[in-house]
Amino acid sequence: MNKISDNQTLDLFEPSEPSLKNWLHKDGTVNYHGVIFSVKTANACYQQLLNTIPWQHDQAAIYGKRIITKRKVAWYGSKPFKYSYSNTKKTALSWTPLLKQLKEKTEIVTGEVYNSCLLNLYHNGCEGMAWHSDNEKNLKPLGAIASLTFGAERVFSFKHKTSHETISLILQHGSLLVMKNETQKYWFHRLPSTTQTHLPRINLTFRTMI
């Protein structure tokens, strides 16, 4: 994959053809815009994020026991926002030039405004995320969460909280998915583990803190 220097400006504003299909037939909205970057740009973003973000293992408190995850994370924002989830608290770092460009590109495509981003690094398919909702109190109610994928393609799934029906799709390298409206209230989502890929995936979830 291509490498870029820290001061190089990426061509992030290539034309895209967003698909506005709602993957949820009720109680929320999920739009998958598909691939919004060229392969060259997506590869360059992947390499720079992988090598320059100060990744750290995530932590979670489960039944009073502190768990260190294999997955690594980073938290950025327009201000030093405090973000609490799974009984852990993080303070946002300032945007890097690349993250700011990616935020602006995502805002143009989605028509939304974001002020923070939680980044996840999954080293291989064995690392994933269990069923959960992003409904923390310090997130904008019914706000949009935009998810960029760089690296390995992975299945992403939704499960309705009452009917338990599930919907799955594949998130491609350089693609954008948006969850908004009542999605977090009525649906869980997860990244299931798989033995089909041994490559890393980087996930950027842009969101709005209040």
C-alpha positions as CSV (number, residue, x, y, z in Angstrom):
1,M,0.0,0.0,0.0
2,N,1.1,3.6,-0.6
3,K,2.7,5.7,2.1
4,I,2.3,9.5,2.4
5,S,4.2,12.1,4.3
6,D,2.6,13.9,7.3
7,N,2.4,17.2,5.3
8,Q,1.0,15.7,2.1
9,T,-2.6,16.7,1.2
10,L,-4.7,13.8,0.1
11,D,-7.3,14.1,-2.7
12,L,-10.2,13.2,-0.4
13,F,-12.9,15.0,-2.4
14,E,-13.3,12.8,-5.4
15,P,-16.9,12.4,-6.7
16,S,-19.0,9.8,-5.0
17,E,-22.4,8.2,-5.8
18,P,-24.1,7.7,-2.4
19,S,-26.8,5.1,-2.1
20,L,-29.6,6.3,0.2
21,K,-31.2,2.8,0.7
22,N,-32.3,2.3,4.3
23,W,-31.0,-1.1,5.3
24,L,-33.4,-1.1,8.3
25,H,-37.1,-1.4,7.4
26,K,-38.3,0.0,10.7
27,D,-37.2,1.9,13.8
28,G,-34.1,3.6,12.5
29,T,-32.0,4.5,9.5
30,V,-28.8,2.9,8.2
31,N,-27.4,4.2,4.9
32,Y,-24.4,2.4,3.2
33,H,-22.7,4.9,0.8
34,G,-20.3,2.2,-0.4
35,V,-16.7,3.1,-1.4
36,I,-16.2,6.8,-1.4
37,F,-12.4,6.9,-1.9
38,S,-10.2,5.7,-4.7
39,V,-8.1,2.6,-3.9
40,K,-4.9,4.8,-3.9
41,T,-6.4,7.3,-1.4
42,A,-7.9,4.5,0.8
43,N,-4.6,2.7,0.9
44,A,-2.7,5.9,1.8
45,C,-5.2,6.7,4.6
46,Y,-4.9,3.1,5.9
47,Q,-1.1,3.3,6.1
48,Q,-1.0,6.7,7.7
49,L,-3.6,5.9,10.3
50,L,-2.0,2.5,11.1
51,N,1.5,4.0,11.6
52,T,0.8,7.4,13.2
53,I,-2.2,7.1,15.5
54,P,-1.2,6.5,19.2
55,W,-3.2,3.3,19.4
56,Q,-3.9,1.9,22.9
57,H,-5.6,-1.3,24.1
58,D,-9.2,-0.6,25.2
59,Q,-10.5,-1.4,28.6
60,A,-13.9,-2.5,29.8
61,A,-15.4,-3.4,33.2
62,I,-17.5,-6.6,33.0
63,Y,-19.2,-7.8,36.2
64,G,-16.7,-5.7,38.2
65,K,-13.7,-7.2,36.4
66,R,-11.3,-5.0,34.3
67,I,-10.8,-6.5,30.9
68,I,-8.0,-5.4,28.5
69,T,-9.1,-5.9,24.9
70,K,-6.9,-7.1,22.0
71,R,-8.6,-4.3,19.9
72,K,-6.9,-1.0,20.1
73,V,-8.6,2.4,20.1
74,A,-8.0,6.2,20.0
75,W,-10.3,9.1,20.7
76,Y,-10.2,12.5,19.0
77,G,-12.3,15.6,18.9
78,S,-12.7,19.3,18.3
79,K,-12.4,19.8,22.1
80,P,-11.0,17.6,24.9
81,F,-14.3,15.9,25.2
82,K,-14.7,13.3,28.0
83,Y,-16.3,10.1,26.7
84,S,-17.4,7.3,29.0
85,Y,-18.5,3.8,27.9
86,S,-18.1,0.3,29.4
87,N,-17.1,2.0,32.7
88,T,-14.1,3.7,31.2
89,K,-13.4,7.3,30.5
90,K,-11.3,8.9,27.7
91,T,-10.2,12.5,26.9
92,A,-10.2,13.5,23.2
93,L,-6.9,14.3,21.5
94,S,-6.8,17.2,19.0
95,W,-7.5,16.4,15.3
96,T,-4.6,15.4,13.1
97,P,-4.6,16.9,9.6
98,L,-5.7,13.6,8.1
99,L,-8.5,13.1,10.6
100,K,-9.7,16.6,10.0
101,Q,-9.8,16.0,6.2
102,L,-11.6,12.7,6.7
103,K,-14.2,14.4,9.0
104,E,-14.8,17.1,6.4
105,K,-15.2,14.6,3.6
106,T,-17.6,12.6,5.7
107,E,-19.6,15.7,6.5
108,I,-19.9,16.6,2.8
109,V,-21.2,13.1,1.9
110,T,-23.6,12.7,4.8
111,G,-24.8,16.3,5.3
112,E,-24.1,16.0,9.0
113,V,-21.7,17.8,11.3
114,Y,-19.4,15.8,13.7
115,N,-17.1,17.0,16.5
116,S,-15.4,13.7,17.6
117,C,-14.2,10.4,16.4
118,L,-13.6,7.0,18.1
119,L,-11.0,5.0,16.1
120,N,-10.8,1.2,16.4
121,L,-7.9,-1.0,15.2
122,Y,-8.8,-4.7,14.7
123,H,-5.6,-6.6,14.0
124,N,-7.3,-9.6,12.3
125,G,-10.6,-11.3,11.9
126,C,-10.4,-12.9,15.3
127,E,-11.0,-9.5,16.9
128,G,-14.5,-8.1,16.8
129,M,-17.2,-6.3,18.8
130,A,-20.2,-7.9,20.6
131,W,-23.8,-6.7,20.3
132,H,-24.1,-3.1,21.7
133,S,-25.7,0.3,21.0
134,D,-23.9,3.6,21.0
135,N,-26.4,5.4,23.2
136,E,-24.2,7.0,25.9
137,K,-25.7,10.1,27.5
138,N,-23.0,12.5,26.2
139,L,-23.8,11.7,22.6
140,K,-26.3,13.8,20.7
141,P,-29.8,12.2,21.0
142,L,-30.8,10.5,17.7
143,G,-27.6,11.9,16.2
144,A,-25.8,10.4,13.2
145,I,-22.8,8.1,13.6
146,A,-20.6,7.8,10.5
147,S,-18.4,4.8,10.1
148,L,-15.4,4.7,7.7
149,T,-13.6,1.4,7.0
150,F,-10.0,1.1,5.9
151,G,-8.3,-2.3,5.4
152,A,-9.9,-5.7,5.6
153,E,-13.5,-6.1,4.5
154,R,-15.7,-7.3,7.4
155,V,-19.3,-8.3,8.0
156,F,-21.3,-5.8,10.0
157,S,-24.6,-6.8,11.6
158,F,-27.7,-5.3,13.2
159,K,-30.2,-7.0,15.6
160,H,-33.6,-5.6,16.5
161,K,-33.9,-5.3,20.3
162,T,-37.5,-6.7,20.5
163,S,-38.1,-8.8,17.4
164,H,-34.4,-10.1,17.3
165,E,-34.4,-10.1,13.5
166,T,-30.9,-9.5,12.1
167,I,-29.5,-7.7,9.0
168,S,-25.9,-8.0,7.8
169,L,-23.8,-6.3,5.1
170,I,-20.1,-6.2,4.1
171,L,-18.1,-3.0,4.8
172,Q,-15.6,-2.5,2.1
173,H,-12.1,-0.9,2.1
174,G,-12.7,2.9,1.8
175,S,-16.4,2.7,2.5
176,L,-18.8,4.8,4.6
177,L,-21.8,3.6,6.6
178,V,-24.1,5.9,8.6
179,M,-26.4,5.1,11.5
180,K,-28.9,7.7,12.5
181,N,-32.4,8.7,13.8
182,E,-33.7,6.0,16.2
183,T,-31.2,3.2,15.2
184,Q,-29.4,3.2,18.6
185,K,-32.7,3.1,20.5
186,Y,-34.1,0.0,18.7
187,W,-31.2,-1.9,17.3
188,F,-27.9,-3.5,18.5
189,H,-25.0,-3.7,16.1
190,R,-21.8,-5.8,16.1
191,L,-18.6,-6.7,14.2
192,P,-18.6,-10.6,14.4
193,S,-15.3,-12.3,14.5
194,T,-14.2,-14.4,11.6
195,T,-11.4,-16.8,10.6
196,Q,-11.7,-15.7,7.0
197,T,-9.3,-12.8,7.2
198,H,-6.0,-12.2,8.8
199,L,-5.6,-8.6,7.8
200,P,-6.1,-5.5,10.0
201,R,-9.2,-3.2,9.8
202,I,-9.3,0.4,10.9
203,N,-12.7,1.8,11.7
204,L,-13.4,5.6,12.3
205,T,-16.7,6.4,13.9
206,F,-17.5,10.1,13.6
207,R,-20.1,11.3,16.1
208,T,-21.4,14.4,17.9
209,M,-20.8,15.1,21.6
210,I,-23.0,17.4,23.6
